[in-house]
Amino acid sequence: MSKRQPDQAGSEPDQIRGPEERRIHGGMPDKPDDEALAKRTEQERVDAGVDDYDPEDVPPATES
């Protein structure tokens, strides 16, 4: 068995995670934001040149 390493403070070893912490999945958020995902996907497609730009994202022209 390997030795436990001290924590950042250097005083006590890190606590070992108990079995109750392994029962809960910590990856995905409860409710993904579909609108934000769609917007990011659209922007990535425009950046890659797959889709044309969205005219609504372009600011109006100004006269100088």
DSSP file (Angstrom, degrees, kcal/mol; ACC not computed):
  #  RESIDUE AA STRUCTURE BP1 BP2  ACC     N-H-->O    O-->H-N    N-H-->O    O-->H-N    TCO  KAPPA ALPHA  PHI   PSI    X-CA   Y-CA   Z-CA
    1    1 A M              0   0    0      0, 0.0     2,-0.1     0, 0.0     0, 0.0   0.000 360.0 360.0 360.0 138.3    0.0    0.0    0.0
    2    2 A S        -     0   0    0      1,-0.1     2,-0.2     0, 0.0     0, 0.0  -0.450 360.0-104.8 -82.0 156.4    1.3    3.5   -0.8
    3    3 A K        -     0   0    0     -2,-0.1     2,-0.3     1,-0.1    -1,-0.1  -0.509  32.8-114.0 -78.0 147.3    1.7    6.2    1.7
    4    4 A R        -     0   0    0     -2,-0.2    -1,-0.1     1,-0.0     0, 0.0  -0.642  30.9-129.7 -79.9 139.1   -0.7    9.1    1.8
    5    5 A Q        -     0   0    0     -2,-0.3     9,-1.3     1,-0.1    -1,-0.0  -0.608  23.8-105.5 -87.7 147.2    0.8   12.4    0.9
    6    6 A P  B     -A   13   0A   0      0, 0.0    -1,-0.1     0, 0.0     6,-0.0  -0.328  38.9-109.9 -67.2 155.9    0.4   15.5    3.1
    7    7 A D    >   -     0   0    0      5,-2.1     3,-1.0     1,-0.1     7,-0.0  -0.040  44.0 -79.7 -75.4-174.5   -2.0   18.2    1.8
    8    8 A Q  T 3  S+     0   0    0      1,-0.3    -1,-0.1     2,-0.1     6,-0.0   0.841 130.8  54.8 -58.1 -37.4   -1.0   21.6    0.6
    9    9 A A  T 3  S-     0   0    0      3,-0.1    -1,-0.3     1,-0.1    -2,-0.0   0.758 104.1-133.6 -71.3 -22.7   -0.6   23.0    4.1
   10   10 A G  S <  S+     0   0    0     -3,-1.0    -2,-0.1     2,-0.3    -1,-0.1   0.527  78.9  93.5  87.2   4.9    1.8   20.1    4.9
   11   11 A S  S    S+     0   0    0      1,-0.3    -3,-0.0     2,-0.0    -1,-0.0   0.921  83.9  20.5 -98.0 -57.3    0.3   19.2    8.2
   12   12 A E  S    S-     0   0    0      1,-0.0    -5,-2.1    -7,-0.0    -1,-0.3  -0.844  81.2-105.5-115.5 148.6   -2.3   16.5    7.8
   13   13 A P  B     -A    6   0A   0      0, 0.0     3,-0.1     0, 0.0    -1,-0.0  -0.350  49.0 -91.3 -65.5 153.1   -2.8   13.9    5.0
   14   14 A D        -     0   0    0     -9,-1.3     2,-0.2     1,-0.1   -10,-0.0  -0.312  47.8-103.7 -60.6 147.7   -5.7   14.5    2.6
   15   15 A Q        -     0   0    0     -3,-0.1     2,-0.4     1,-0.1    -1,-0.1  -0.519  32.7-120.4 -74.5 142.6   -8.9   12.9    3.7
   16   16 A I        -     0   0    0     -2,-0.2     2,-0.2     1,-0.1    -1,-0.1  -0.666  30.6-110.2 -83.4 136.0   -9.8    9.8    1.7
   17   17 A R        -     0   0    0     -2,-0.4    -1,-0.1     1,-0.1     5,-0.0  -0.447  33.7-132.9 -67.7 134.6  -13.1   10.0   -0.1
   18   18 A G    >>  -     0   0    0     -2,-0.2     3,-1.2     1,-0.1     4,-0.6  -0.331  24.4-101.9 -82.5 168.9  -15.8    7.7    1.5
   19   19 A P  H >> S+     0   0    0      0, 0.0     3,-0.8     0, 0.0     4,-0.5   0.784 116.9  66.1 -63.6 -27.2  -18.0    5.4   -0.5
   20   20 A E  H 34 S+     0   0    0      1,-0.2     3,-0.5     2,-0.2     4,-0.3   0.799  97.3  55.0 -66.3 -26.6  -21.0    7.8   -0.2
   21   21 A E  H <4 S+     0   0    0     -3,-1.2     3,-0.4     1,-0.2    -1,-0.2   0.707 102.5  56.8 -78.0 -19.4  -19.1   10.3   -2.4
   22   22 A R  H << S+     0   0    0     -3,-0.8    -1,-0.2    -4,-0.6    -2,-0.2   0.573  92.3  70.2 -87.1  -9.9  -18.7    7.7   -5.2
   23   23 A R  S  < S+     0   0    0     -4,-0.5     2,-0.5    -3,-0.5    -1,-0.2   0.719  88.1  72.7 -78.3 -21.0  -22.4    7.0   -5.5
   24   24 A I  S    S-     0   0    0     -3,-0.4     2,-0.4    -4,-0.3    -1,-0.0  -0.830  79.6-134.4-102.1 128.6  -23.1   10.4   -7.0
   25   25 A H        -     0   0    0     -2,-0.5    -2,-0.1     1,-0.1    -3,-0.0  -0.667  17.2-170.0 -78.4 130.3  -22.1   11.2  -10.6
   26   26 A G        +     0   0    0     -2,-0.4    -1,-0.1     1,-0.1    -2,-0.0   0.271  58.3  84.5-106.3  12.1  -20.4   14.6  -10.8
   27   27 A G  S    S+     0   0    0      2,-0.1    -1,-0.1     1,-0.0    -2,-0.0   0.994  75.3  47.7 -83.4 -70.1  -20.2   15.1  -14.5
   28   28 A M  S    S-     0   0    0      1,-0.1    -1,-0.0     2,-0.1     2,-0.0  -0.444  79.0-116.2 -81.7 144.5  -23.2   16.5  -16.3
   29   29 A P        -     0   0    0      0, 0.0    -1,-0.1     0, 0.0    -2,-0.1  -0.331  31.2-109.7 -68.6 161.5  -25.2   19.5  -15.1
   30   30 A D  S    S+     0   0    0      1,-0.3    -2,-0.1    -2,-0.0     0, 0.0   0.916 104.3  14.4 -60.1 -45.8  -28.8   18.9  -14.0
   31   31 A K  S    S-     0   0    0      2,-0.0    -1,-0.3     3,-0.0     2,-0.0  -0.913  79.6-141.8-136.6 106.8  -30.3   20.8  -17.0
   32   32 A P        -     0   0    0      0, 0.0     2,-1.0     0, 0.0    -4,-0.0  -0.355  23.3-117.0 -67.7 149.4  -28.2   21.6  -20.0
   33   33 A D     >  -     0   0    0      1,-0.2     4,-2.0     2,-0.1     5,-0.1  -0.754  29.5-174.4 -90.0  99.5  -28.8   25.0  -21.7
   34   34 A D  H  > S+     0   0    0     -2,-1.0     4,-2.4     1,-0.2    -1,-0.2   0.848  80.8  54.1 -65.4 -35.8  -30.0   24.1  -25.2
   35   35 A E  H  > S+     0   0    0      2,-0.2     4,-2.2     1,-0.2    -1,-0.2   0.915 109.4  47.0 -66.6 -42.5  -30.1   27.7  -26.5
   36   36 A A  H  > S+     0   0    0      2,-0.2     4,-2.4     1,-0.2    -1,-0.2   0.896 112.6  50.5 -65.9 -39.2  -26.5   28.3  -25.5
   37   37 A L  H  X S+     0   0    0     -4,-2.0     4,-2.5     2,-0.2    -2,-0.2   0.917 110.3  49.3 -63.9 -42.9  -25.4   25.1  -27.1
   38   38 A A  H  X S+     0   0    0     -4,-2.4     4,-2.4     2,-0.2    -2,-0.2   0.901 111.7  49.2 -63.2 -41.1  -27.2   25.9  -30.3
   39   39 A K  H  X S+     0   0    0     -4,-2.2     4,-2.3     2,-0.2    -2,-0.2   0.920 112.8  46.7 -64.9 -44.5  -25.6   29.4  -30.4
   40   40 A R  H  X S+     0   0    0     -4,-2.4     4,-2.4     2,-0.2    -2,-0.2   0.900 112.6  50.4 -64.3 -40.3  -22.1   28.0  -29.8
   41   41 A T  H  X S+     0   0    0     -4,-2.5     4,-2.1     2,-0.2    -2,-0.2   0.918 110.4  49.3 -64.1 -43.2  -22.6   25.3  -32.4
   42   42 A E  H  X S+     0   0    0     -4,-2.4     4,-2.1     1,-0.2    -2,-0.2   0.917 111.7  49.1 -61.4 -43.5  -23.8   27.9  -35.0
   43   43 A Q  H  X S+     0   0    0     -4,-2.3     4,-2.7     1,-0.2    -2,-0.2   0.896 109.7  51.4 -64.9 -40.2  -20.7   30.1  -34.2
   44   44 A E  H  X S+     0   0    0     -4,-2.4     4,-1.9     1,-0.2    -1,-0.2   0.893 109.4  50.4 -63.9 -38.8  -18.3   27.2  -34.6
   45   45 A R  H  X>S+     0   0    0     -4,-2.1     5,-2.1     2,-0.2     6,-1.2   0.885 111.8  47.7 -66.4 -38.4  -19.9   26.3  -38.0
   46   46 A V  H ><5S+     0   0    0     -4,-2.1     3,-1.0     4,-0.2    -2,-0.2   0.930 111.6  50.2 -66.3 -45.4  -19.5   29.9  -39.1
   47   47 A D  H 3<5S+     0   0    0     -4,-2.7    -2,-0.2     1,-0.3    -1,-0.2   0.845 110.6  50.1 -61.9 -33.7  -15.9   30.0  -37.9
   48   48 A A  H 3<5S-     0   0    0     -4,-1.9    -1,-0.3    -5,-0.2    -2,-0.2   0.590 114.5-118.1 -81.0 -10.3  -15.1   26.8  -39.7
   49   49 A G  T <<5S+     0   0    0     -3,-1.0    -3,-0.2    -4,-0.6    -2,-0.1   0.590  83.5 116.8  84.6  10.8  -16.7   28.1  -43.0
   50   50 A V  S   <S+     0   0    0     -5,-2.1     2,-0.3    -6,-0.2    -4,-0.2   0.889  77.9  29.9 -77.5 -40.6  -19.4   25.5  -43.1
   51   51 A D  S    S-     0   0    0     -6,-1.2    -2,-0.2    -9,-0.2     2,-0.1  -0.819  87.9-107.9-116.2 156.9  -22.2   28.0  -42.7
   52   52 A D        -     0   0    0     -2,-0.3    -6,-0.1     1,-0.1    -2,-0.1  -0.390  48.9 -89.3 -73.6 161.3  -22.6   31.6  -43.8
   53   53 A Y        -     0   0    0     -7,-0.1    -1,-0.1     1,-0.1   -10,-0.0  -0.288  39.8-108.2 -69.3 158.9  -22.6   34.3  -41.1
   54   54 A D    >   -     0   0    0      1,-0.1     3,-1.9    -3,-0.1     4,-0.4  -0.807  19.5-148.8 -88.9 117.6  -25.8   35.3  -39.4
   55   55 A P  G >  S+     0   0    0      0, 0.0     3,-0.9     0, 0.0    -1,-0.1   0.758  95.8  64.5 -59.8 -23.6  -26.8   38.8  -40.6
   56   56 A E  G 3  S+     0   0    0      1,-0.2    -3,-0.0    -3,-0.0    -2,-0.0   0.739  96.6  57.3 -71.3 -20.7  -28.4   39.5  -37.2
   57   57 A D  G <  S+     0   0    0     -3,-1.9    -1,-0.2     2,-0.1    -4,-0.0   0.593  89.2  88.6 -83.5 -10.8  -24.9   39.2  -35.5
   58   58 A V  S <  S-     0   0    0     -3,-0.9     3,-0.1    -4,-0.4     0, 0.0  -0.761  80.3-126.3 -91.6 128.0  -23.4   42.0  -37.7
   59   59 A P        -     0   0    0      0, 0.0    -2,-0.1     0, 0.0    -1,-0.0  -0.335  36.6 -91.7 -68.5 154.8  -23.8   45.5  -36.3
   60   60 A P        -     0   0    0      0, 0.0     2,-0.1     0, 0.0     0, 0.0  -0.306  46.0-101.9 -65.8 150.9  -25.4   48.1  -38.6
   61   61 A A        -     0   0    0     -3,-0.1     2,-0.4     1,-0.0    -3,-0.0  -0.419  35.1-151.8 -71.9 147.4  -23.1   50.2  -40.8
   62   62 A T        -     0   0    0     -2,-0.1     2,-0.4     2,-0.0    -1,-0.0  -0.920  12.7-123.5-120.6 148.6  -22.2   53.7  -39.7
   63   63 A E              0   0    0     -2,-0.4     0, 0.0     1,-0.1     0, 0.0  -0.715 360.0 360.0 -88.4 140.1  -21.3   56.7  -41.8
   64   64 A S              0   0    0     -2,-0.4    -1,-0.1     0, 0.0    -2,-0.0   0.424 360.0 360.0-112.5 360.0  -18.0   58.4  -41.0
